[in-house]
Amino acid sequence: MGRSSAPTGRHRGLLLTLALGWWWGAIPACCSTLVLALYAGMPLHWALLFACANPLGFSILAIGYRAMVMRRDLRQLTSLLFYVQLCFVASIFDSSGALIWSYTNHIAPGAQLPVWQD
């Protein structure tokens, strides 16, 4: 089976954040992540915390572009390098959701790597 090329909720949220602002990307990402977590059987208090992971990463992107006046079209090398560095920092904050997911599903630390490699 091949993977779908349709954008996921996280990708839609990222596009909305970069195009329209943080609120436009954070609210749909938070809602979709919360529904996913509850559907998977995560306890409510952990699901609410888990739902904040994607908006936290989006906030890094929104604050970075707000603080530094940089083009978002990625046509120049400087704007592309800025975007790559900003995405790296955002992914560190965003990965907090993976730690919550692993903890609530009782996944052993050694068993996490094969899951992320898929």
CNS distance restraints for C-alpha pairs under 8 A (distance, minus, plus):
assign (resid   7 and name CA) (resid  11 and name CA) 5.59 0.50 0.50
assign (resid   7 and name CA) (resid  12 and name CA) 6.23 0.50 0.50
assign (resid   8 and name CA) (resid  12 and name CA) 6.24 0.50 0.50
assign (resid   9 and name CA) (resid  13 and name CA) 6.05 0.50 0.50
assign (resid   9 and name CA) (resid  28 and name CA) 7.52 0.50 0.50
assign (resid   9 and name CA) (resid  29 and name CA) 5.99 0.50 0.50
assign (resid   9 and name CA) (resid  32 and name CA) 6.69 0.50 0.50
assign (resid  10 and name CA) (resid  14 and name CA) 6.18 0.50 0.50
assign (resid  10 and name CA) (resid  29 and name CA) 5.91 0.50 0.50
assign (resid  10 and name CA) (resid  54 and name CA) 7.03 0.50 0.50
assign (resid  11 and name CA) (resid  15 and name CA) 6.25 0.50 0.50
assign (resid  12 and name CA) (resid  16 and name CA) 6.13 0.50 0.50
assign (resid  12 and name CA) (resid  25 and name CA) 7.36 0.50 0.50
assign (resid  13 and name CA) (resid  17 and name CA) 5.98 0.50 0.50
assign (resid  13 and name CA) (resid  24 and name CA) 7.40 0.50 0.50
assign (resid  13 and name CA) (resid  25 and name CA) 4.03 0.50 0.50
assign (resid  13 and name CA) (resid  26 and name CA) 6.41 0.50 0.50
assign (resid  13 and name CA) (resid  28 and name CA) 6.53 0.50 0.50
assign (resid  13 and name CA) (resid  29 and name CA) 5.53 0.50 0.50
assign (resid  13 and name CA) (resid  58 and name CA) 7.99 0.50 0.50
assign (resid  14 and name CA) (resid  18 and name CA) 6.21 0.50 0.50
assign (resid  14 and name CA) (resid  25 and name CA) 6.04 0.50 0.50
assign (resid  14 and name CA) (resid  58 and name CA) 6.53 0.50 0.50
assign (resid  15 and name CA) (resid  19 and name CA) 5.99 0.50 0.50
assign (resid  15 and name CA) (resid  25 and name CA) 7.25 0.50 0.50
assign (resid  16 and name CA) (resid  20 and name CA) 5.46 0.50 0.50
assign (resid  16 and name CA) (resid  21 and name CA) 6.68 0.50 0.50
assign (resid  16 and name CA) (resid  22 and name CA) 7.66 0.50 0.50
assign (resid  16 and name CA) (resid  24 and name CA) 5.72 0.50 0.50
assign (resid  16 and name CA) (resid  25 and name CA) 4.72 0.50 0.50
assign (resid  17 and name CA) (resid  21 and name CA) 4.51 0.50 0.50
assign (resid  17 and name CA) (resid  22 and name CA) 4.65 0.50 0.50
assign (resid  17 and name CA) (resid  23 and name CA) 7.10 0.50 0.50
assign (resid  17 and name CA) (resid  24 and name CA) 5.91 0.50 0.50
assign (resid  17 and name CA) (resid  25 and name CA) 4.38 0.50 0.50
assign (resid  17 and name CA) (resid  26 and name CA) 7.16 0.50 0.50
assign (resid  17 and name CA) (resid  58 and name CA) 6.73 0.50 0.50
assign (resid  17 and name CA) (resid  62 and name CA) 6.91 0.50 0.50
assign (resid  18 and name CA) (resid  22 and name CA) 7.49 0.50 0.50
assign (resid  18 and name CA) (resid  61 and name CA) 7.68 0.50 0.50
assign (resid  18 and name CA) (resid  62 and name CA) 6.93 0.50 0.50
assign (resid  18 and name CA) (resid  72 and name CA) 7.75 0.50 0.50
assign (resid  20 and name CA) (resid  24 and name CA) 6.22 0.50 0.50
assign (resid  20 and name CA) (resid  25 and name CA) 7.84 0.50 0.50
assign (resid  21 and name CA) (resid  25 and name CA) 6.85 0.50 0.50
assign (resid  21 and name CA) (resid  62 and name CA) 6.99 0.50 0.50
assign (resid  22 and name CA) (resid  26 and name CA) 5.80 0.50 0.50
assign (resid  22 and name CA) (resid  55 and name CA) 7.99 0.50 0.50
assign (resid  22 and name CA) (resid  58 and name CA) 6.74 0.50 0.50
assign (resid  22 and name CA) (resid  59 and name CA) 6.44 0.50 0.50
assign (resid  22 and name CA) (resid  62 and name CA) 6.01 0.50 0.50
assign (resid  23 and name CA) (resid  27 and name CA) 5.95 0.50 0.50
assign (resid  24 and name CA) (resid  28 and name CA) 7.18 0.50 0.50
assign (resid  25 and name CA) (resid  29 and name CA) 6.25 0.50 0.50
assign (resid  25 and name CA) (resid  55 and name CA) 7.49 0.50 0.50
assign (resid  25 and name CA) (resid  58 and name CA) 7.45 0.50 0.50
assign (resid  26 and name CA) (resid  30 and name CA) 5.85 0.50 0.50
assign (resid  26 and name CA) (resid  54 and name CA) 7.31 0.50 0.50
assign (resid  26 and name CA) (resid  55 and name CA) 4.69 0.50 0.50
assign (resid  26 and name CA) (resid  58 and name CA) 6.90 0.50 0.50
assign (resid  27 and name CA) (resid  31 and name CA) 6.12 0.50 0.50
assign (resid  27 and name CA) (resid  55 and name CA) 7.72 0.50 0.50
assign (resid  28 and name CA) (resid  32 and name CA) 6.03 0.50 0.50
assign (resid  29 and name CA) (resid  33 and name CA) 5.97 0.50 0.50
assign (resid  29 and name CA) (resid  51 and name CA) 7.72 0.50 0.50
assign (resid  29 and name CA) (resid  54 and name CA) 6.44 0.50 0.50
assign (resid  29 and name CA) (resid  55 and name CA) 6.70 0.50 0.50
assign (resid  30 and name CA) (resid  34 and name CA) 6.03 0.50 0.50
assign (resid  30 and name CA) (resid  51 and name CA) 4.91 0.50 0.50
assign (resid  30 and name CA) (resid  52 and name CA) 6.07 0.50 0.50
assign (resid  30 and name CA) (resid  54 and name CA) 6.85 0.50 0.50
assign (resid  30 and name CA) (resid  55 and name CA) 6.48 0.50 0.50
assign (resid  31 and name CA) (resid  35 and name CA) 6.20 0.50 0.50
assign (resid  31 and name CA) (resid  51 and name CA) 7.12 0.50 0.50
assign (resid  32 and name CA) (resid  36 and name CA) 6.16 0.50 0.50
assign (resid  32 and name CA) (resid  51 and name CA) 7.98 0.50 0.50
assign (resid  33 and name CA) (resid  37 and name CA) 6.12 0.50 0.50
assign (resid  33 and name CA) (resid  50 and name CA) 7.37 0.50 0.50
assign (resid  33 and name CA) (resid  51 and name CA) 5.06 0.50 0.50
assign (resid  33 and name CA) (resid  54 and name CA) 7.99 0.50 0.50
assign (resid  34 and name CA) (resid  38 and name CA) 6.17 0.50 0.50
assign (resid  34 and name CA) (resid  47 and name CA) 5.77 0.50 0.50
assign (resid  34 and name CA) (resid  48 and name CA) 6.35 0.50 0.50
assign (resid  34 and name CA) (resid  50 and name CA) 7.15 0.50 0.50
assign (resid  34 and name CA) (resid  51 and name CA) 4.92 0.50 0.50
assign (resid  35 and name CA) (resid  39 and name CA) 5.99 0.50 0.50
assign (resid  36 and name CA) (resid  40 and name CA) 6.16 0.50 0.50
assign (resid  37 and name CA) (resid  41 and name CA) 6.50 0.50 0.50
assign (resid  37 and name CA) (resid  42 and name CA) 5.44 0.50 0.50
assign (resid  37 and name CA) (resid  47 and name CA) 5.44 0.50 0.50
assign (resid  37 and name CA) (resid  50 and name CA) 7.49 0.50 0.50
assign (resid  37 and name CA) (resid  51 and name CA) 7.78 0.50 0.50
assign (resid  38 and name CA) (resid  42 and name CA) 5.31 0.50 0.50
assign (resid  38 and name CA) (resid  43 and name CA) 7.03 0.50 0.50
assign (resid  38 and name CA) (resid  44 and name CA) 6.90 0.50 0.50
assign (resid  38 and name CA) (resid  47 and name CA) 6.33 0.50 0.50
assign (resid  42 and name CA) (resid  46 and name CA) 6.52 0.50 0.50
assign (resid  42 and name CA) (resid  47 and name CA) 5.81 0.50 0.50
assign (resid  42 and name CA) (resid 104 and name CA) 6.61 0.50 0.50
assign (resid  42 and name CA) (resid 105 and name CA) 7.80 0.50 0.50
assign (resid  43 and name CA) (resid  47 and name CA) 6.00 0.50 0.50
assign (resid  44 and name CA) (resid  48 and name CA) 6.12 0.50 0.50
assign (resid  45 and name CA) (resid  49 and name CA) 6.50 0.50 0.50
assign (resid  46 and name CA) (resid  50 and name CA) 5.94 0.50 0.50
assign (resid  46 and name CA) (resid 100 and name CA) 7.36 0.50 0.50
assign (resid  46 and name CA) (resid 104 and name CA) 7.60 0.50 0.50
assign (resid  47 and name CA) (resid  51 and name CA) 5.99 0.50 0.50
assign (resid  48 and name CA) (resid  52 and name CA) 6.85 0.50 0.50
assign (resid  49 and name CA) (resid  53 and name CA) 7.32 0.50 0.50
assign (resid  50 and name CA) (resid  96 and name CA) 7.96 0.50 0.50
assign (resid  50 and name CA) (resid  97 and name CA) 5.24 0.50 0.50
assign (resid  50 and name CA) (resid 100 and name CA) 6.32 0.50 0.50
assign (resid  50 and name CA) (resid 101 and name CA) 7.37 0.50 0.50
assign (resid  51 and name CA) (resid  55 and name CA) 7.83 0.50 0.50
assign (resid  51 and name CA) (resid  97 and name CA) 7.68 0.50 0.50
assign (resid  52 and name CA) (resid  56 and name CA) 6.08 0.50 0.50
assign (resid  52 and name CA) (resid  97 and name CA) 7.86 0.50 0.50
assign (resid  53 and name CA) (resid  57 and name CA) 6.60 0.50 0.50
assign (resid  53 and name CA) (resid  93 and name CA) 7.18 0.50 0.50
assign (resid  53 and name CA) (resid  94 and name CA) 5.11 0.50 0.50
assign (resid  53 and name CA) (resid  95 and name CA) 7.20 0.50 0.50
assign (resid  53 and name CA) (resid  96 and name CA) 6.12 0.50 0.50
assign (resid  53 and name CA) (resid  97 and name CA) 5.03 0.50 0.50
assign (resid  54 and name CA) (resid  58 and name CA) 6.26 0.50 0.50
assign (resid  54 and name CA) (resid  94 and name CA) 5.47 0.50 0.50
assign (resid  54 and name CA) (resid  97 and name CA) 7.57 0.50 0.50
assign (resid  55 and name CA) (resid  59 and name CA) 6.01 0.50 0.50
assign (resid  55 and name CA) (resid  94 and name CA) 7.94 0.50 0.50
assign (resid  56 and name CA) (resid  60 and name CA) 6.72 0.50 0.50
assign (resid  56 and name CA) (resid  90 and name CA) 7.71 0.50 0.50
assign (resid  56 and name CA) (resid  93 and name CA) 6.44 0.50 0.50
assign (resid  56 and name CA) (resid  94 and name CA) 6.28 0.50 0.50
assign (resid  57 and name CA) (resid  61 and name CA) 6.82 0.50 0.50
assign (resid  57 and name CA) (resid  90 and name CA) 4.43 0.50 0.50
assign (resid  57 and name CA) (resid  91 and name CA) 6.23 0.50 0.50
assign (resid  57 and name CA) (resid  92 and name CA) 7.81 0.50 0.50
assign (resid  57 and name CA) (resid  93 and name CA) 5.47 0.50 0.50
assign (resid  57 and name CA) (resid  94 and name CA) 4.71 0.50 0.50
assign (resid  58 and name CA) (resid  62 and name CA) 6.17 0.50 0.50
assign (resid  58 and name CA) (resid  90 and name CA) 6.90 0.50 0.50
assign (resid  59 and name CA) (resid  63 and name CA) 5.87 0.50 0.50
assign (resid  59 and name CA) (resid  90 and name CA) 7.97 0.50 0.50
assign (resid  60 and name CA) (resid  64 and name CA) 5.92 0.50 0.50
assign (resid  60 and name CA) (resid  86 and name CA) 7.31 0.50 0.50
assign (resid  60 and name CA) (resid  89 and name CA) 7.39 0.50 0.50
assign (resid  60 and name CA) (resid  90 and name CA) 5.45 0.50 0.50
assign (resid  61 and name CA) (resid  65 and name CA) 6.19 0.50 0.50
assign (resid  61 and name CA) (resid  86 and name CA) 6.24 0.50 0.50
assign (resid  61 and name CA) (resid  87 and name CA) 7.03 0.50 0.50
assign (resid  61 and name CA) (resid  90 and name CA) 6.59 0.50 0.50
assign (resid  62 and name CA) (resid  66 and name CA) 6.04 0.50 0.50
assign (resid  63 and name CA) (resid  67 and name CA) 5.90 0.50 0.50
assign (resid  64 and name CA) (resid  68 and name CA) 6.05 0.50 0.50
assign (resid  64 and name CA) (resid  86 and name CA) 6.97 0.50 0.50
assign (resid  65 and name CA) (resid  69 and name CA) 6.21 0.50 0.50
assign (resid  65 and name CA) (resid  70 and name CA) 6.26 0.50 0.50
assign (resid  70 and name CA) (resid  79 and name CA) 6.30 0.50 0.50
assign (resid  71 and name CA) (resid  79 and name CA) 5.99 0.50 0.50
assign (resid  72 and name CA) (resid  79 and name CA) 6.86 0.50 0.50
assign (resid  72 and name CA) (resid  83 and name CA) 7.96 0.50 0.50
assign (resid  73 and name CA) (resid  79 and name CA) 7.66 0.50 0.50
assign (resid  74 and name CA) (resid  79 and name CA) 5.19 0.50 0.50
assign (resid  74 and name CA) (resid  80 and name CA) 4.81 0.50 0.50
assign (resid  74 and name CA) (resid  83 and name CA) 7.75 0.50 0.50
assign (resid  75 and name CA) (resid  79 and name CA) 7.04 0.50 0.50
assign (resid  75 and name CA) (resid  80 and name CA) 7.11 0.50 0.50
assign (resid  76 and name CA) (resid  80 and name CA) 6.31 0.50 0.50
assign (resid  77 and name CA) (resid  81 and name CA) 6.09 0.50 0.50
assign (resid  78 and name CA) (resid  82 and name CA) 6.08 0.50 0.50
assign (resid  79 and name CA) (resid  83 and name CA) 6.14 0.50 0.50
assign (resid  80 and name CA) (resid  84 and name CA) 6.25 0.50 0.50
assign (resid  81 and name CA) (resid  85 and name CA) 6.19 0.50 0.50
assign (resid  82 and name CA) (resid  86 and name CA) 6.05 0.50 0.50
assign (resid  83 and name CA) (resid  87 and name CA) 6.01 0.50 0.50
assign (resid  84 and name CA) (resid  88 and name CA) 6.23 0.50 0.50
assign (resid  85 and name CA) (resid  89 and name CA) 6.49 0.50 0.50
assign (resid  86 and name CA) (resid  90 and name CA) 6.11 0.50 0.50
assign (resid  87 and name CA) (resid  91 and name CA) 5.92 0.50 0.50
assign (resid  88 and name CA) (resid  92 and name CA) 6.54 0.50 0.50
assign (resid  89 and name CA) (resid  93 and name CA) 6.75 0.50 0.50
assign (resid  90 and name CA) (resid  94 and name CA) 5.96 0.50 0.50
assign (resid  91 and name CA) (resid  95 and name CA) 5.85 0.50 0.50
assign (resid  92 and name CA) (resid  96 and name CA) 7.32 0.50 0.50
assign (resid  95 and name CA) (resid  99 and name CA) 6.80 0.50 0.50
assign (resid  96 and name CA) (resid 100 and name CA) 6.46 0.50 0.50
assign (resid  97 and name CA) (resid 101 and name CA) 6.10 0.50 0.50
assign (resid  98 and name CA) (resid 102 and name CA) 6.06 0.50 0.50
assign (resid  99 and name CA) (resid 103 and name CA) 6.11 0.50 0.50
assign (resid 100 and name CA) (resid 104 and name CA) 6.13 0.50 0.50
assign (resid 101 and name CA) (resid 105 and name CA) 6.11 0.50 0.50
assign (resid 102 and name CA) (resid 106 and name CA) 5.99 0.50 0.50
assign (resid 102 and name CA) (resid 107 and name CA) 5.10 0.50 0.50
assign (resid 102 and name CA) (resid 108 and name CA) 7.71 0.50 0.50
assign (resid 102 and name CA) (resid 112 and name CA) 7.37 0.50 0.50
assign (resid 103 and name CA) (resid 107 and name CA) 6.41 0.50 0.50
assign (resid 107 and name CA) (resid 111 and name CA) 6.33 0.50 0.50
assign (resid 107 and name CA) (resid 112 and name CA) 6.66 0.50 0.50
assign (resid 108 and name CA) (resid 112 and name CA) 6.70 0.50 0.50
assign (resid 109 and name CA) (resid 113 and name CA) 7.98 0.50 0.50
assign (resid 111 and name CA) (resid 115 and name CA) 7.12 0.50 0.50
assign (resid 112 and name CA) (resid 116 and name CA) 6.53 0.50 0.50
assign (resid 113 and name CA) (resid 117 and name CA) 6.23 0.50 0.50
assign (resid 114 and name CA) (resid 118 and name CA) 6.65 0.50 0.50
